[in-house]
Amino acid sequence: MSVLNKKTVEDLDVKGKRVLVRCDFNVKMENGVITSDKRVVASLPTIKYLLSQGARVILCSHLGRPKGKVDPEFSMAPVAECLSKYLGQEVKLASDVVGESAQALASSLKDGEAMLLENVRFEPGETKNDEELSKKFAALADVYVNDAFGSAHRAHSSTAGVAAFVKESAIGYLMQKEVEVMGKALENPVRPFVAILGGAKVSDKIGVIENLLEKCDTLIIGGGMAYTFMKALGHQIGDSLLEADKVDLAKETMAKAEEKGVKFLIPVDNKVGKEYKPDTEAMIVNSDEIPDGWMGLDIGPETQKLFADAVKGAGTVIWNGPMGVSEWENFAAGTIAVAKAVADSGAISIIGGGDSAAAVKKLGFADKMTHISTGGGASLEFLEGKELPGIAAIDDK
């Protein structure tokens, strides 16, 4: 999907116009206090640009899962406060999403001012992409800008539906960066192109595997899903995670890789545990001899070396999913080794959201990566080559 032909904020003339901007303000909160404002900070370039151009900016986002009901626990009030601080002006919060308060505030905005709607998921129609709600969002503004990549794979009223009812729509800077960096890596990668996939299930990633097999030079499989591939090779995998109904698919995938000349790597040794708990008894065994009663919880030292060597000299690396149960210190070594190898590779490195993004940040490698995606599910679907509704709805240039 070529996404570089969508209008961006710089293609708009916004002076004096009301611009509805869908952001990703789904911040981490504890007891009503924001514990990480990274997502707010990530949206500032788009908001500041629009304000500098004399737009009247109406911001909106979801927060948590209030399930279509007003729930004070999920109010956007802390976000409005945080935005006010960063923008150096009061960002007024509407007390509703598209009701009287939102309408009154939107019509009283002056050029260069911003406001925030209440949590869009307080509206039951939001997640159903309800047409009436989409029209109400559109009635607040002349122009719509989507800058919420993390929600771009969902066709909701505020992420897709609204675009059909405004005069003009565009993507924001954050969305533009996601789409250009990942799009270029998929459509025209600097080679060798190495893809690293981890995580628990083959079924979650099969679309990504199939799409990347068409494009990459080396495909590395780690994490829980590797054991289904080991089983497909006839290995003894003990009590390791297995999707028995995906064994044939794993065989086909490896055959397809061979046919295409794609180097396909799976772990050669594993750190196995007796039980699925952080302090379980553990040992290192080869991939073809995991004893009964033991389960693979991380890649072993030989595999760490094998994977690190495959990443050396890469031109582009895409990594999605941890190599083991990386949140447990005892089984984090594999994920740490891969993060370090990617950070040291000098390649264009793209971390596809979710657990791998969290691991890279926690380990302190974030500033060594070219791009860390802000969307978990969205980046997965993008890597699968799927069209994302939140991008598809935007006007072409």
MORA-V664311 format. One record per run of one state. SS is the DSSP state (H for helix, E for strand, C for the rest). FROM is the first residue (numbers start at 1). LEN is the number of residues. If there is no record, write none. Layout:
BEGIN
[[SS	FROM	LEN] [SS	FROM	LEN]]
END
This chain:
BEGIN
[[C	1	5] [E	6	1] [C	7	1] [E	8	1] [H	9	3] [C	12	6] [E	18	5] [C	23	5] [E	28	3] [C	31	2] [E	33	4] [C	37	1] [H	38	15] [C	53	3] [E	56	5] [C	61	11] [H	72	3] [C	75	2] [H	77	11] [C	88	4] [E	92	2] [C	94	6] [H	100	9] [C	109	5] [E	114	3] [C	117	3] [H	120	3] [C	123	3] [H	126	3] [C	129	2] [H	131	9] [C	140	3] [E	143	4] [C	147	2] [H	149	3] [C	152	9] [H	161	5] [C	166	2] [E	168	4] [C	172	1] [H	173	15] [C	188	5] [E	193	5] [C	198	4] [H	202	12] [C	214	4] [E	218	4] [C	222	4] [H	226	7] [C	233	3] [E	236	2] [C	238	6] [H	244	17] [C	261	2] [E	263	4] [C	267	2] [E	269	5] [C	274	8] [E	282	5] [C	287	2] [E	289	2] [C	291	4] [E	295	5] [C	300	1] [H	301	11] [C	312	4] [E	316	5] [C	321	8] [H	329	3] [C	332	1] [H	333	12] [C	345	3] [E	348	4] [C	352	2] [H	354	9] [C	363	3] [H	366	3] [C	369	2] [E	371	2] [C	373	3] [H	376	8] [C	384	5] [H	389	4] [C	393	3] [E	396	1] [C	397	1]]
END
